[in-house]
């Protein structure tokens, strides 16, 4: 199922004989091992050789090595260098700090720093709310992690989580003009995390929690929301939930079903799955059945985890038991935020007519999308190489843009649902079809629409 993509793009510099067939020989070798060439540049030309940079996409690091080896065995070809383009992008990090004001002379320095800055300090001391107006707090978010649940890779720790948090900060800036900064904490103690975030909070207008493992993430978010006067948003929970609710609203429009008549299976009851369930319940589906590694969640399982207890009490009206395959029988919708390759086309065939399948496990979904399409009316994944990519970048930049502009002190389900509706509405009736239920993450209308919806839901209009 995996196809070559830019995440494993390499540039290979090779020497080759200056024959008329050289380019074809090089391209043919790469094609035979499944590489996809995206650029072919002659960088040097001599009477006895040419030097070529070949850029191509691979499936994995091992596949990239296969491509290199396929070139090395060609007669007269020498591989000089192989560059991993993803690693090159990360050299030195992906973000930086720039001054917003000019510091050209002593007058500028006197206003930006001492002695003039003392007047600003005194103004904030007299009125602490002025920090939102006179400092970076107005437009700054902390991207906080402990590195305990990094992407699908697990507990890698804070240093290994930093590239993800840098990327998150870059996305905040790119899509919503929000200044975000990585805060990677060298602790996985719940109390230490809560206290640390509380101590650094005066600098920030919002806290984005990221890649913190369940169930600790639930307590950390809940307690920080009680302690702080700024919005606290766990993107793995609420960003995912917003995007899923938006996509499902449009998918149901495609298949002509009402939410009130829809039976939904949610596979995976960690941070993302639980938040999806909680937000979907606000939309009144006919039923939701949750499934985890131990099977269908029901009140008779005796789960000790507080999150699972809540899920059992608020889902599965008929108290079904069994496994995922049992849960899928007669269901209208499958939403997976769990693990790869859990079921196939035969199980989709047991679902209700015109089923909707959101297989969102990354990088490998719960079902091969091509298998799902044999019976499903609408299929979505978290991948960029299939239609209907459900990606949190549709939500979090605009959500925080709206929260910061509203100078919000918290975040509510009403705001989350408003964000979901805004994303869904970008795909109007003329655009909507089974292969286009959510907008592109690069659609400039998305972040502004989400921000406006969140501002309105917060009850404060943007004052500029």
RODO-2510 file (C-alpha; in nm, 4 decimals, decimal comma):
residues 464
     n   res          X          Y          Z
     1     x     0,0000     0,0000     0,0000
     2     x     0,2734     0,2606     0,0769
     3     x     0,3757     0,4694    -0,2207
     4     x     0,6898     0,6817    -0,2686
     5     x     0,6476     1,0253    -0,1142
     6     x     0,8376     1,3432    -0,0278
     7     x     0,8914     1,2322     0,3336
     8     x     1,1632     1,0000     0,2033
     9     x     1,2951     1,2177    -0,0774
    10     x     1,6675     1,1895    -0,1589
    11     x     1,9043     1,3643    -0,3967
    12     x     2,1786     1,1418    -0,5362
    13     x     2,4825     1,2977    -0,7026
    14     x     2,6343     1,0545    -0,9531
    15     x     2,9074     1,0478    -1,2117
    16     x     2,8089     0,8727    -1,5349
    17     x     2,9565     0,8166    -1,8811
    18     x     2,8660     1,0959    -2,1276
    19     x     2,6741     0,8619    -2,3553
    20     x     2,3404     0,9345    -2,5224
    21     x     2,1787     0,6623    -2,3129
    22     x     2,3124     0,7804    -1,9750
    23     x     1,9988     0,9609    -1,8638
    24     x     1,7754     0,6721    -1,9648
    25     x     2,0007     0,4194    -1,7923
    26     x     1,9911     0,6141    -1,4653
    27     x     1,6159     0,6713    -1,4795
    28     x     1,5522     0,3091    -1,5719
    29     x     1,7545     0,1783    -1,2761
    30     x     1,5560     0,3931    -1,0345
    31     x     1,2252     0,2968    -1,1912
    32     x     1,3018    -0,0754    -1,1695
    33     x     1,3297    -0,0559    -0,7898
    34     x     1,0164     0,1589    -0,7556
    35     x     1,1646     0,5064    -0,7082
    36     x     0,9848     0,8117    -0,8475
    37     x     1,2099     1,0757    -1,0039
    38     x     1,1056     1,4363    -0,9340
    39     x     1,4118     1,6202    -1,0702
    40     x     1,7079     1,5404    -1,2968
    41     x     1,9798     1,8056    -1,3197
    42     x     2,3167     1,7978    -1,4970
    43     x     2,5533     1,9913    -1,2662
    44     x     2,8825     1,9235    -1,4474
    45     x     2,9713     1,8177    -1,8011
    46     x     3,3147     1,6946    -1,9140
    47     x     3,4448     1,5102    -2,2167
    48     x     3,4744     1,1857    -2,0217
    49     x     3,1854     1,2128    -1,7753
    50     x     2,8763     1,3996    -1,6607
    51     x     2,7772     1,4720    -1,3023
    52     x     2,4040     1,4533    -1,2333
    53     x     2,1806     1,5304    -0,9346
    54     x     1,8808     1,2980    -0,9351
    55     x     1,6040     1,3741    -0,6862
    56     x     1,3505     1,1013    -0,6227
    57     x     1,0861     0,9901    -0,3751
    58     x     1,1113     0,6620    -0,1873
    59     x     0,8848     0,4603     0,0406
    60     x     1,1258     0,4254     0,3328
    61     x     1,4891     0,4684     0,4359
    62     x     1,5562     0,1102     0,3248
    63     x     1,3980     0,1815    -0,0126
    64     x     1,6211     0,4873    -0,0492
    65     x     1,9229     0,2589    -0,0001
    66     x     1,7834     0,0228    -0,2637
    67     x     1,7673     0,3132    -0,5095
    68     x     2,1266     0,4105    -0,4378
    69     x     2,2468     0,0525    -0,4779
    70     x     2,0614     0,0194    -0,8098
    71     x     2,2579     0,3172    -0,9419
    72     x     2,5929     0,1956    -0,8083
    73     x     2,5815    -0,1290    -1,0075
    74     x     2,5446     0,0476    -1,3440
    75     x     2,8614     0,0299    -1,5579
    76     x     3,0735     0,3421    -1,5216
    77     x     2,8451     0,5033    -1,2633
    78     x     2,9890     0,6347    -0,9355
    79     x     2,7621     0,7593    -0,6537
    80     x     2,9353     1,0614    -0,5035
    81     x     2,6858     1,1629    -0,2396
    82     x     2,3355     1,0897    -0,1136
    83     x     2,1399     1,3669     0,0625
    84     x     1,8242     1,2990     0,2599
    85     x     1,6117     1,6053     0,1832
    86     x     1,4058     1,5720     0,5029
    87     x     1,7189     1,5818     0,7189
    88     x     1,8482     1,8770     0,5175
    89     x     1,5281     2,0695     0,5930
    90     x     1,5828     2,0186     0,9661
    91     x     1,9484     2,1286     0,9822
    92     x     1,9697     2,4009     1,2454
    93     x     1,5972     2,3803     1,3187
    94     x     1,2938     2,5142     1,1336
    95     x     1,2063     2,8323     1,3246
    96     x     1,3781     3,1466     1,4517
    97     x     1,3043     3,4693     1,6416
    98     x     1,2997     3,8032     1,4597
    99     x     1,2643     4,1497     1,6082
   100     x     0,9413     4,3266     1,5100
   101     x     1,0837     4,6743     1,5754
   102     x     1,3821     4,8507     1,4260
   103     x     1,6824     4,9149     1,6516
   104     x     1,8713     5,1622     1,4357
   105     x     1,9981     5,4182     1,6858
   106     x     2,0011     5,5274     2,0505
   107     x     1,6495     5,6681     2,0317
   108     x     1,5117     5,3306     1,9224
   109     x     1,7090     5,1560     2,1941
   110     x     1,5806     5,3969     2,4578
   111     x     1,2195     5,3166     2,3690
   112     x     1,2561     4,9429     2,3121
   113     x     1,4776     4,8893     2,6147
   114     x     1,6024     5,1028     2,8984
   115     x     1,4979     5,3588     3,0109
   116     x     1,1684     5,3679     2,8169
   117     x     1,0723     5,0056     2,8779
   118     x     1,0425     5,0778     3,2497
   119     x     0,7228     5,2726     3,1814
   120     x     0,5729     4,9665     3,0126
   121     x     0,6726     4,7453     3,3056
   122     x     0,5046     4,9840     3,5475
   123     x     0,1882     5,0000     3,3369
   124     x     0,1593     4,6196     3,3439
   125     x     0,2288     4,6086     3,7162
   126     x    -0,0581     4,8552     3,7658
   127     x    -0,2878     4,6670     3,5261
   128     x    -0,1784     4,3051     3,4563
   129     x    -0,4288     4,2731     3,1691
   130     x    -0,2124     4,5192     2,9763
   131     x     0,0320     4,2333     2,9183
   132     x    -0,2087     4,1076     2,6518
   133     x    -0,1825     4,4430     2,4752
   134     x     0,1790     4,5486     2,5293
   135     x     0,3770     4,2227     2,5053
   136     x     0,4143     3,9122     2,2909
   137     x     0,1474     3,7478     2,5067
   138     x    -0,1063     3,8950     2,2639
   139     x     0,0024     3,6604     1,9844
   140     x     0,2098     3,3818     2,1406
   141     x     0,1353     3,0163     2,2139
   142     x     0,3454     2,7590     2,3999
   143     x     0,3607     2,4191     2,2290
   144     x     0,4135     2,1956     2,5324
   145     x     0,5129     1,8292     2,5333
   146     x     0,6817     1,5725     2,7534
   147     x     0,7701     1,3530     2,4559
   148     x     0,5690     1,0583     2,5865
   149     x     0,3577     0,9991     2,2736
   150     x     0,5447     1,1396     1,9751
   151     x     0,3463     1,0893     1,6549
   152     x     0,2992     0,7134     1,6236
   153     x     0,6491     0,6466     1,7534
   154     x     0,5795     0,6268     2,1269
   155     x     0,7758     0,7554     2,4245
   156     x     1,0820     0,9161     2,2643
   157     x     1,1410     1,1858     2,5236
   158     x     1,1604     1,5656     2,4976
   159     x     1,4685     1,6059     2,2747
   160     x     1,3355     1,3681     2,0083
   161     x     0,9974     1,5447     2,0268
   162     x     1,1528     1,8833     1,9460
   163     x     1,1434     1,8473     1,5635
   164     x     0,7676     1,7854     1,5828
   165     x     0,7109     2,0852     1,8097
   166     x     0,9231     2,3049     1,5805
   167     x     0,7092     2,1914     1,2892
   168     x     0,3953     2,2735     1,4849
   169     x     0,5274     2,6223     1,5578
   170     x     0,6072     2,6745     1,1893
   171     x     0,2519     2,5730     1,0958
   172     x     0,1045     2,8174     1,3478
   173     x     0,2982     3,0982     1,1838
   174     x     0,2389     2,9894     0,8247
   175     x    -0,1346     2,9393     0,8437
   176     x    -0,2492     3,1868     1,1100
   177     x     0,0319     3,4322     1,1858
   178     x     0,0556     3,2996     1,5426
   179     x     0,3960     3,3071     1,7128
   180     x     0,4416     2,9683     1,8774
   181     x     0,7402     2,8236     2,0589
   182     x     0,8350     2,4651     2,1524
   183     x     0,8446     2,3876     2,5237
   184     x     0,9771     2,0334     2,5612
   185     x     0,9781     1,9305     2,9269
   186     x     1,2304     1,6843     3,0678
   187     x     0,9762     1,5227     3,2963
   188     x     0,6795     1,2911     3,2618
   189     x     0,5521     1,3524     3,6108
   190     x     0,1991     1,4903     3,5982
   191     x     0,2459     1,7287     3,8901
   192     x     0,5750     1,8641     3,7561
   193     x     0,4254     1,9249     3,4119
   194     x     0,1262     2,1083     3,5542
   195     x     0,3393     2,3222     3,7830
   196     x     0,5936     2,4023     3,5109
   197     x     0,3294     2,5146     3,2632
   198     x     0,1637     2,7207     3,5347
   199     x     0,4957     2,8939     3,6049
   200     x     0,5694     2,9855     3,2410
   201     x     0,2114     3,0806     3,1506
   202     x     0,2506     3,4608     3,1995
   203     x     0,4421     3,4804     2,8694
   204     x     0,1730     3,3133     2,6595
   205     x    -0,1778     3,3832     2,5352
   206     x    -0,2537     3,0120     2,4992
   207     x    -0,1162     2,6649     2,5705
   208     x    -0,1148     2,3929     2,3049
   209     x    -0,0480     2,0541     2,4655
   210     x     0,1034     1,8050     2,2248
   211     x     0,2090     1,4393     2,2189
   212     x     0,1413     1,3693     2,5886
   213     x     0,0314     1,0117     2,6511
   214     x    -0,3121     0,9138     2,7767
   215     x    -0,4470     0,8969     3,0393
   216     x    -0,2158     1,1608     3,1947
   217     x    -0,3033     1,4082     2,9217
   218     x    -0,6649     1,4240     3,0423
   219     x    -0,5721     1,5282     3,3960
   220     x    -0,3003     1,7685     3,2809
   221     x    -0,5381     1,9522     3,0486
   222     x    -0,8279     1,9609     3,2950
   223     x    -0,6218     2,0966     3,5812
   224     x    -0,4397     2,3534     3,3706
   225     x    -0,7728     2,4812     3,2450
   226     x    -0,8762     2,5344     3,6073
   227     x    -0,5466     2,6998     3,7047
   228     x    -0,4831     2,9340     3,4110
   229     x    -0,6630     3,2362     3,2676
   230     x    -0,5637     3,1480     2,9106
   231     x    -0,6986     2,8762     2,6785
   232     x    -0,5474     2,5275     2,7144
   233     x    -0,5956     2,3045     2,4107
   234     x    -0,4693     1,9477     2,3695
   235     x    -0,4391     1,9189     1,9934
   236     x    -0,4186     1,5391     1,9878
   237     x    -0,7638     1,5422     2,1464
   238     x    -0,9518     1,8475     2,0312
   239     x    -0,7793     1,9280     1,7037
   240     x    -0,8474     1,5761     1,5839
   241     x    -1,2045     1,5856     1,7117
   242     x    -1,2776     1,9141     1,5328
   243     x    -1,1506     1,7810     1,2002
   244     x    -1,3359     1,4503     1,2328
   245     x    -1,6658     1,6201     1,3176
   246     x    -1,6211     1,8553     1,0204
   247     x    -1,5400     1,5714     0,7817
   248     x    -1,8235     1,3540     0,9082
   249     x    -2,0774     1,6306     0,8651
   250     x    -1,9838     1,6555     0,4986
   251     x    -1,9523     1,2790     0,4479
   252     x    -2,3078     1,2322     0,5755
   253     x    -2,4225     1,4972     0,3287
   254     x    -2,2626     1,2961     0,0490
   255     x    -2,4412     0,9725     0,1473
   256     x    -2,7680     1,1442     0,2409
   257     x    -2,7822     1,0396     0,6055
   258     x    -2,8764     1,2370     0,9172
   259     x    -2,6556     1,2311     1,2251
   260     x    -2,9566     1,1396     1,4382
   261     x    -2,9927     0,8126     1,2435
   262     x    -2,6212     0,7324     1,2291
   263     x    -2,4504     0,4495     1,4156
   264     x    -2,0793     0,5161     1,4619
   265     x    -1,7900     0,2890     1,5584
   266     x    -1,4846     0,4625     1,7084
   267     x    -1,1758     0,2418     1,7244
   268     x    -0,9149     0,3693     1,9680
   269     x    -1,0184     0,5221     2,2995
   270     x    -0,7054     0,7153     2,3886
   271     x    -0,6681     1,0921     2,3697
   272     x    -0,8006     1,1347     2,0159
   273     x    -1,0743     0,8715     2,0292
   274     x    -1,2162     0,9935     2,3582
   275     x    -1,2274     1,3541     2,2396
   276     x    -1,3942     1,2510     1,9139
   277     x    -1,6598     1,0625     2,1092
   278     x    -1,7232     1,3552     2,3442
   279     x    -1,7615     1,6073     2,0633
   280     x    -1,9710     1,3764     1,8431
   281     x    -2,2113     1,3173     2,1310
   282     x    -2,2883     1,6897     2,1200
   283     x    -2,4217     1,6309     1,7677
   284     x    -2,6683     1,3610     1,8752
   285     x    -2,5846     1,0453     1,6777
   286     x    -2,8103     0,7412     1,7047
   287     x    -2,5303     0,5557     1,8865
   288     x    -2,1556     0,5353     1,9254
   289     x    -1,9770     0,2077     1,9956
   290     x    -1,6171     0,2403     2,1158
   291     x    -1,3570    -0,0307     2,0635
   292     x    -1,0078    -0,0671     2,2098
   293     x    -0,7494    -0,3442     2,2302
   294     x    -0,9773    -0,5372     2,4653
   295     x    -1,2779    -0,5192     2,2331
   296     x    -1,6038    -0,3263     2,2554
   297     x    -1,6218    -0,0919     2,5532
   298     x    -1,9272    -0,1688     2,7664
   299     x    -2,0347    -0,1200     3,1244
   300     x    -1,9794    -0,4832     3,2181
   301     x    -1,6070    -0,4901     3,1396
   302     x    -1,5082    -0,3521     3,4774
   303     x    -1,2583    -0,0987     3,3424
   304     x    -1,0805     0,0922     3,6176
   305     x    -0,9657     0,3785     3,3975
   306     x    -1,1838     0,6872     3,4545
   307     x    -1,1844     0,7744     3,0860
   308     x    -1,3064     0,4268     2,9885
   309     x    -1,5708     0,4387     3,2609
   310     x    -1,7034     0,7630     3,1146
   311     x    -1,7011     0,6199     2,7611
   312     x    -1,8864     0,3064     2,8770
   313     x    -2,1487     0,5161     3,0537
   314     x    -2,2144     0,7410     2,7554
   315     x    -2,1961     0,5061     2,4562
   316     x    -2,3096     0,1611     2,3408
   317     x    -2,6800     0,1941     2,4214
   318     x    -2,7469    -0,1736     2,3502
   319     x    -2,4491    -0,2836     2,5635
   320     x    -2,2924    -0,4781     2,2768
   321     x    -1,9951    -0,7028     2,3399
   322     x    -1,7373    -0,8577     2,1105
   323     x    -1,4528    -0,7317     1,8932
   324     x    -1,4107    -0,4699     1,6222
   325     x    -1,5526    -0,6951     1,3516
   326     x    -1,8654    -0,7459     1,5628
   327     x    -1,8993    -0,3716     1,6179
   328     x    -1,8827    -0,2964     1,2452
   329     x    -2,1893    -0,5055     1,1585
   330     x    -2,4690    -0,2634     1,0665
   331     x    -2,2647     0,0493     1,1461
   332     x    -2,2941     0,3558     0,9242
   333     x    -1,9545     0,5034     1,0110
   334     x    -1,6132     0,3765     1,1150
   335     x    -1,3659     0,6208     1,2727
   336     x    -1,0239     0,4761     1,3501
   337     x    -0,7496     0,6416     1,5552
   338     x    -0,5784     0,3232     1,6604
   339     x    -0,3480     0,0803     1,4775
   340     x    -0,2794    -0,0420     1,1238
   341     x    -0,4411    -0,3258     0,9317
   342     x    -0,7238    -0,4207     1,1682
   343     x    -0,9846    -0,5230     0,9093
   344     x    -1,0509    -0,5566     0,5394
   345     x    -1,3097    -0,5204     0,2661
   346     x    -1,5107    -0,8187     0,3944
   347     x    -1,5806    -0,6362     0,7200
   348     x    -1,6771    -0,3132     0,5397
   349     x    -1,9313    -0,5209     0,3476
   350     x    -2,1063    -0,6021     0,6782
   351     x    -2,1662    -0,2338     0,7528
   352     x    -2,4874    -0,0487     0,6652
   353     x    -2,5534     0,0690     0,3108
   354     x    -2,3205     0,3446     0,1849
   355     x    -2,0826     0,3245     0,4788
   356     x    -1,8309     0,5944     0,5685
   357     x    -1,4784     0,4850     0,6661
   358     x    -1,2310     0,7208     0,8329
   359     x    -0,9114     0,5149     0,8790
   360     x    -0,6852     0,7718     1,0437
   361     x    -0,4003     0,5707     1,1969
   362     x    -0,0697     0,7055     1,0655
   363     x     0,1313     0,6237     0,8691
   364     x    -0,0556     0,2982     0,8029
   365     x    -0,4354     0,3109     0,8446
   366     x    -0,6673     0,0545     1,0003
   367     x    -0,7644    -0,0640     0,6519
   368     x    -0,6000    -0,0206     0,3146
   369     x    -0,7978     0,2661     0,1557
   370     x    -0,8198     0,0739    -0,1718
   371     x    -0,9773    -0,2181     0,0140
   372     x    -1,2192     0,0133     0,1936
   373     x    -1,3275     0,1695    -0,1352
   374     x    -1,4604    -0,1642    -0,2561
   375     x    -1,7688    -0,1152    -0,0368
   376     x    -1,7462     0,2246     0,1344
   377     x    -1,9170     0,5293    -0,0171
   378     x    -1,6677     0,7713     0,1422
   379     x    -1,3135     0,6951     0,2602
   380     x    -1,0788     0,9299     0,4467
   381     x    -0,7327     0,8839     0,5944
   382     x    -0,4683     1,0908     0,7687
   383     x    -0,2335     1,0512     0,4723
   384     x    -0,1497     1,3129     0,2122
   385     x    -0,1335     1,0620    -0,0751
   386     x    -0,5059     0,9753    -0,0712
   387     x    -0,8158     1,1934    -0,1076
   388     x    -0,9857     1,3333     0,2037
   389     x    -0,6858     1,3862     0,4288
   390     x    -0,8085     1,4625     0,7805
   391     x    -0,5234     1,6710     0,9198
   392     x    -0,5201     1,8739     1,2413
   393     x    -0,3601     2,1670     1,0605
   394     x    -0,7118     2,2394     0,9339
   395     x    -0,8065     2,3269     1,2912
   396     x    -0,5423     2,4401     1,5370
   397     x    -0,3985     2,7493     1,3603
   398     x    -0,7403     2,9067     1,3104
   399     x    -0,8624     2,7997     1,6542
   400     x    -0,5753     2,9786     1,8281
   401     x    -0,5986     3,2781     1,5934
   402     x    -0,9596     3,3181     1,7040
   403     x    -0,8826     3,2591     2,0726
   404     x    -0,5988     3,5116     2,0741
   405     x    -0,7970     3,7741     1,8844
   406     x    -1,0848     3,7310     2,1273
   407     x    -0,8429     3,7450     2,4218
   408     x    -1,0245     3,4354     2,5400
   409     x    -0,9516     3,3045     2,8868
   410     x    -1,0746     2,9519     2,8165
   411     x    -1,2126     2,7235     2,5494
   412     x    -1,5510     2,5515     2,5286
   413     x    -1,7189     2,2781     2,3275
   414     x    -1,9239     2,5510     2,1620
   415     x    -1,6034     2,6968     2,0204
   416     x    -1,4828     2,3537     1,9073
   417     x    -1,8095     2,2829     1,7269
   418     x    -1,8037     2,6289     1,5693
   419     x    -1,4558     2,5509     1,4347
   420     x    -1,5779     2,2178     1,2947
   421     x    -1,8695     2,3834     1,1177
   422     x    -1,6399     2,6482     0,9721
   423     x    -1,4106     2,3828     0,8224
   424     x    -1,7068     2,1909     0,6817
   425     x    -1,8609     2,5048     0,5324
   426     x    -1,5479     2,5823     0,3289
   427     x    -1,6495     2,2837     0,1150
   428     x    -1,9699     2,4234    -0,0298
   429     x    -2,2282     2,2355    -0,2316
   430     x    -2,0513     2,2904    -0,5629
   431     x    -1,7261     2,1367    -0,4340
   432     x    -1,8612     1,8547    -0,2176
   433     x    -1,8257     1,4970    -0,3394
   434     x    -1,7079     1,1594    -0,2079
   435     x    -1,3438     1,2463    -0,2797
   436     x    -1,3588     1,5997    -0,1367
   437     x    -1,5248     1,6250     0,2035
   438     x    -1,2632     1,8488     0,3689
   439     x    -1,0701     2,1420     0,2223
   440     x    -0,7000     2,1361     0,1468
   441     x    -0,4755     2,2370     0,4347
   442     x    -0,3358     2,4996     0,1949
   443     x    -0,6746     2,6583     0,1277
   444     x    -0,6293     3,0155     0,2583
   445     x    -0,9973     3,0362     0,3455
   446     x    -0,9752     2,7712     0,6180
   447     x    -0,7786     2,9386     0,8990
   448     x    -0,9599     3,2717     0,8622
   449     x    -1,3008     3,1007     0,8615
   450     x    -1,2146     2,8972     1,1706
   451     x    -1,0742     3,2035     1,3481
   452     x    -1,3864     3,4071     1,2788
   453     x    -1,6120     3,1249     1,3992
   454     x    -1,4140     3,0861     1,7216
   455     x    -1,4131     3,4630     1,7807
   456     x    -1,7898     3,4736     1,7446
   457     x    -1,8335     3,1723     1,9704
   458     x    -1,6139     3,3392     2,2286
   459     x    -1,8523     3,6353     2,2222
   460     x    -1,5879     3,8868     2,1246
   461     x    -1,5457     4,0420     1,7808
   462     x    -1,1985     4,1073     1,6419
   463     x    -1,0995     4,4646     1,7005
   464     x    -0,7960     4,4669     1,4724
***
